[in-house]
Amino acid sequence: MKKMSGKRVAILATHGFEQAELEVPLKKLQDAGATVDVVSPEKSEIKGWDSKDWGHPVKVDRNLAEVSADDYDAIVLPGGQINPDLLRVNAQALVFIRAFFDQKKVVAAVCHAPWLLIETGIIKGRKATSYRSIKTDVINAGGKWKDSPVVTDQGVITSRQPSDLDAFSAKIIEEVAEGSHTQRSAA
């Protein structure tokens, strides 16, 4: 039996997500047996950013207005500069992300996506990492920043960049398999 059989994961993204930061976890989670939905405020498809230029579109499985954290076991937040910057001013996206945290479910953010953890108040008092250009943002929001491929603090998983995606994805699989994080204190 696969580790994530019967588990459901939402990947929340909009236009400008870093291509690999959505596609690598998507494939690895599916390979581990999870049902994974790309959730977006957009309908039909969203276009990625691939290193230095626009990437290719990815199909949106569910519109943000139609989902609830109750439907999933975890949320994955891809980075890139554009995607989390657009989502952190979307009140519905922030409520969706915060609901996972409040329900003690896995919340995973890579690269610039910790901006979303800052905006929701989740990062405060937690060990975390991020892309190096937002290190000061994480620290100023009360996060305890570490330069490490993956940092986990009671089910809140953060990672730095595309080169860390294998470790990031493996940690998501491990944490979801553990179940809810009942010892997690609210931020």
C-alpha positions as a Markdown table, in Angstrom:
| # | Residue | x | y | z |
|---|---|---|---|---|
| 1 | Met | 0.0 | 0.0 | 0.0 |
| 2 | Lys | 1.3 | 3.5 | -0.9 |
| 3 | Lys | 2.0 | 5.8 | 2.0 |
| 4 | Met | -0.6 | 8.4 | 0.9 |
| 5 | Ser | -3.3 | 6.1 | -0.3 |
| 6 | Gly | -6.7 | 7.7 | 0.6 |
| 7 | Lys | -5.1 | 11.1 | 1.4 |
| 8 | Arg | -6.1 | 14.3 | -0.4 |
| 9 | Val | -3.8 | 17.3 | -1.0 |
| 10 | Ala | -4.6 | 20.8 | -2.3 |
| 11 | Ile | -1.9 | 22.7 | -4.2 |
| 12 | Leu | -2.9 | 26.3 | -4.1 |
| 13 | Ala | -1.5 | 28.4 | -6.9 |
| 14 | Thr | -2.3 | 31.1 | -9.5 |
| 15 | His | -0.4 | 32.6 | -12.5 |
| 16 | Gly | 3.3 | 32.9 | -12.0 |
| 17 | Phe | 4.0 | 29.9 | -9.8 |
| 18 | Glu | 7.5 | 28.5 | -10.2 |
| 19 | Gln | 6.9 | 25.6 | -12.6 |
| 20 | Ala | 9.0 | 22.9 | -10.8 |
| 21 | Glu | 7.6 | 23.9 | -7.4 |
| 22 | Leu | 4.1 | 22.9 | -8.4 |
| 23 | Glu | 4.9 | 20.0 | -10.8 |
| 24 | Val | 7.5 | 18.1 | -8.7 |
| 25 | Pro | 5.4 | 17.9 | -5.5 |
| 26 | Leu | 2.3 | 17.1 | -7.6 |
| 27 | Lys | 4.0 | 14.1 | -9.3 |
| 28 | Lys | 5.7 | 12.8 | -6.1 |
| 29 | Leu | 2.5 | 13.1 | -4.1 |
| 30 | Gln | 0.5 | 11.3 | -6.8 |
| 31 | Asp | 3.2 | 8.6 | -7.0 |
| 32 | Ala | 2.9 | 8.1 | -3.3 |
| 33 | Gly | -0.9 | 7.5 | -3.7 |
| 34 | Ala | -2.4 | 10.8 | -2.9 |
| 35 | Thr | -5.3 | 12.5 | -4.8 |
| 36 | Val | -4.0 | 15.9 | -5.6 |
| 37 | Asp | -6.0 | 18.9 | -6.8 |
| 38 | Val | -4.6 | 22.1 | -8.2 |
| 39 | Val | -6.7 | 24.7 | -6.6 |
| 40 | Ser | -6.8 | 28.3 | -7.9 |
| 41 | Pro | -8.8 | 31.5 | -7.8 |
| 42 | Glu | -8.5 | 31.2 | -11.6 |
| 43 | Lys | -10.6 | 28.8 | -13.7 |
| 44 | Ser | -9.5 | 26.2 | -16.3 |
| 45 | Glu | -5.7 | 26.8 | -16.2 |
| 46 | Ile | -2.8 | 28.8 | -14.8 |
| 47 | Lys | 0.5 | 29.6 | -16.3 |
| 48 | Gly | 3.8 | 28.9 | -14.6 |
| 49 | Trp | 7.1 | 30.7 | -14.5 |
| 50 | Asp | 10.0 | 28.5 | -15.5 |
| 51 | Ser | 13.3 | 30.0 | -14.3 |
| 52 | Lys | 13.6 | 33.1 | -16.4 |
| 53 | Asp | 10.5 | 33.1 | -18.6 |
| 54 | Trp | 6.9 | 32.0 | -18.7 |
| 55 | Gly | 6.4 | 28.3 | -18.5 |
| 56 | His | 3.5 | 26.2 | -19.6 |
| 57 | Pro | 0.0 | 26.1 | -18.4 |
| 58 | Val | -1.3 | 23.7 | -15.7 |
| 59 | Lys | -4.9 | 22.6 | -15.5 |
| 60 | Val | -6.9 | 23.9 | -12.5 |
| 61 | Asp | -8.8 | 21.0 | -10.9 |
| 62 | Arg | -10.9 | 23.0 | -8.5 |
| 63 | Asn | -11.8 | 26.7 | -8.2 |
| 64 | Leu | -10.9 | 28.2 | -4.8 |
| 65 | Ala | -14.5 | 29.3 | -4.3 |
| 66 | Glu | -15.6 | 25.7 | -4.4 |
| 67 | Val | -13.3 | 24.1 | -1.9 |
| 68 | Ser | -12.7 | 23.9 | 1.9 |
| 69 | Ala | -9.8 | 22.7 | 4.0 |
| 70 | Asp | -12.3 | 20.1 | 5.2 |
| 71 | Asp | -11.9 | 18.4 | 1.8 |
| 72 | Tyr | -8.1 | 17.8 | 2.2 |
| 73 | Asp | -5.4 | 16.4 | 4.5 |
| 74 | Ala | -2.7 | 19.0 | 3.5 |
| 75 | Ile | -2.0 | 22.1 | 1.5 |
| 76 | Val | 1.1 | 22.8 | -0.7 |
| 77 | Leu | 2.1 | 26.3 | -1.6 |
| 78 | Pro | 4.4 | 26.7 | -4.5 |
| 79 | Gly | 6.6 | 29.7 | -4.8 |
| 80 | Gly | 8.0 | 31.9 | -7.5 |
| 81 | Gln | 7.8 | 35.6 | -6.9 |
| 82 | Ile | 4.5 | 36.3 | -8.7 |
| 83 | Asn | 2.3 | 33.5 | -7.4 |
| 84 | Pro | 2.5 | 34.1 | -3.6 |
| 85 | Asp | 2.5 | 37.9 | -4.1 |
| 86 | Leu | -0.8 | 37.6 | -5.9 |
| 87 | Leu | -2.2 | 35.2 | -3.4 |
| 88 | Arg | -1.2 | 37.1 | -0.3 |
| 89 | Val | -3.7 | 39.9 | -1.2 |
| 90 | Asn | -6.5 | 37.4 | -1.9 |
| 91 | Ala | -8.6 | 37.2 | 1.3 |
| 92 | Gln | -10.2 | 33.9 | 0.3 |
| 93 | Ala | -6.8 | 32.3 | -0.3 |
| 94 | Leu | -5.6 | 33.4 | 3.1 |
| 95 | Val | -8.7 | 32.0 | 4.9 |
| 96 | Phe | -8.2 | 28.7 | 3.0 |
| 97 | Ile | -4.5 | 28.4 | 4.1 |
| 98 | Arg | -5.2 | 29.4 | 7.7 |
| 99 | Ala | -8.0 | 26.8 | 7.9 |
| 100 | Phe | -5.5 | 24.0 | 7.3 |
| 101 | Phe | -3.3 | 25.3 | 10.1 |
| 102 | Asp | -6.2 | 25.8 | 12.5 |
| 103 | Gln | -7.4 | 22.2 | 11.7 |
| 104 | Lys | -3.8 | 21.0 | 12.6 |
| 105 | Lys | -3.2 | 19.7 | 9.0 |
| 106 | Val | 0.0 | 19.9 | 7.1 |
| 107 | Val | 0.9 | 23.3 | 5.6 |
| 108 | Ala | 3.9 | 23.2 | 3.2 |
| 109 | Ala | 5.4 | 26.3 | 1.5 |
| 110 | Val | 8.5 | 26.6 | -0.7 |
| 111 | Cys | 10.6 | 29.4 | -2.0 |
| 112 | His | 8.7 | 32.7 | -1.8 |
| 113 | Ala | 5.5 | 31.0 | -0.5 |
| 114 | Pro | 6.4 | 31.6 | 3.1 |
| 115 | Trp | 5.0 | 35.1 | 2.3 |
| 116 | Leu | 1.6 | 33.4 | 2.6 |
| 117 | Leu | 2.6 | 32.0 | 6.1 |
| 118 | Ile | 3.6 | 35.6 | 7.1 |
| 119 | Glu | 0.3 | 37.0 | 5.9 |
| 120 | Thr | -1.8 | 34.4 | 7.7 |
| 121 | Gly | 0.3 | 34.8 | 10.9 |
| 122 | Ile | 1.3 | 31.1 | 10.8 |
| 123 | Ile | 5.1 | 31.9 | 10.7 |
| 124 | Lys | 5.3 | 33.7 | 14.0 |
| 125 | Gly | 7.3 | 31.8 | 16.5 |
| 126 | Arg | 8.0 | 28.9 | 14.2 |
| 127 | Lys | 11.2 | 27.5 | 12.7 |
| 128 | Ala | 11.2 | 28.1 | 9.0 |
| 129 | Thr | 13.2 | 28.6 | 5.9 |
| 130 | Ser | 12.5 | 30.3 | 2.6 |
| 131 | Tyr | 14.2 | 31.6 | -0.5 |
| 132 | Arg | 17.1 | 33.8 | 0.7 |
| 133 | Ser | 15.7 | 37.0 | -0.6 |
| 134 | Ile | 12.8 | 36.9 | 1.8 |
| 135 | Lys | 14.8 | 35.8 | 4.9 |
| 136 | Thr | 14.4 | 39.2 | 6.4 |
| 137 | Asp | 10.6 | 39.1 | 5.8 |
| 138 | Val | 10.4 | 35.8 | 7.7 |
| 139 | Ile | 12.5 | 37.1 | 10.6 |
| 140 | Asn | 10.6 | 40.4 | 10.8 |
| 141 | Ala | 7.3 | 38.4 | 11.0 |
| 142 | Gly | 8.7 | 36.4 | 14.0 |
| 143 | Gly | 9.9 | 33.3 | 12.2 |
| 144 | Lys | 13.1 | 31.6 | 13.3 |
| 145 | Trp | 14.8 | 31.4 | 10.0 |
| 146 | Lys | 17.3 | 28.5 | 9.2 |
| 147 | Asp | 19.3 | 28.0 | 6.0 |
| 148 | Ser | 18.3 | 24.4 | 5.5 |
| 149 | Pro | 16.7 | 22.4 | 2.5 |
| 150 | Val | 13.7 | 21.7 | 4.6 |
| 151 | Val | 12.5 | 22.9 | 8.0 |
| 152 | Thr | 9.5 | 21.4 | 9.8 |
| 153 | Asp | 7.8 | 22.8 | 12.9 |
| 154 | Gln | 4.8 | 20.7 | 14.0 |
| 155 | Gly | 3.5 | 20.1 | 10.5 |
| 156 | Val | 4.4 | 23.4 | 9.0 |
| 157 | Ile | 7.0 | 22.6 | 6.3 |
| 158 | Thr | 9.1 | 25.1 | 4.6 |
| 159 | Ser | 11.8 | 24.8 | 1.9 |
| 160 | Arg | 14.2 | 27.1 | 0.1 |
| 161 | Gln | 14.2 | 26.6 | -3.6 |
| 162 | Pro | 13.7 | 24.2 | -6.6 |
| 163 | Ser | 16.9 | 22.2 | -5.8 |
| 164 | Asp | 15.3 | 21.2 | -2.5 |
| 165 | Leu | 12.1 | 19.8 | -4.0 |
| 166 | Asp | 12.9 | 16.1 | -3.5 |
| 167 | Ala | 13.5 | 16.6 | 0.3 |
| 168 | Phe | 10.5 | 19.0 | 0.5 |
| 169 | Ser | 8.2 | 16.4 | -1.2 |
| 170 | Ala | 9.5 | 13.6 | 0.9 |
| 171 | Lys | 8.8 | 15.6 | 4.1 |
| 172 | Ile | 5.3 | 16.3 | 3.0 |
| 173 | Ile | 4.6 | 12.6 | 2.4 |
| 174 | Glu | 6.1 | 11.8 | 5.8 |
| 175 | Glu | 4.1 | 14.4 | 7.7 |
| 176 | Val | 0.8 | 13.6 | 6.0 |
| 177 | Ala | 1.3 | 9.9 | 6.8 |
| 178 | Glu | 1.7 | 10.9 | 10.5 |
| 179 | Gly | -1.8 | 12.5 | 10.5 |
| 180 | Ser | -2.9 | 15.7 | 12.3 |
| 181 | His | -0.6 | 17.6 | 14.6 |
| 182 | Thr | -2.6 | 17.8 | 17.7 |
| 183 | Gln | 0.3 | 19.2 | 19.8 |
| 184 | Arg | 0.6 | 22.2 | 17.5 |
| 185 | Ser | -0.1 | 25.5 | 19.3 |
| 186 | Ala | -1.9 | 28.3 | 17.5 |
| 187 | Ala | 0.1 | 31.2 | 16.2 |
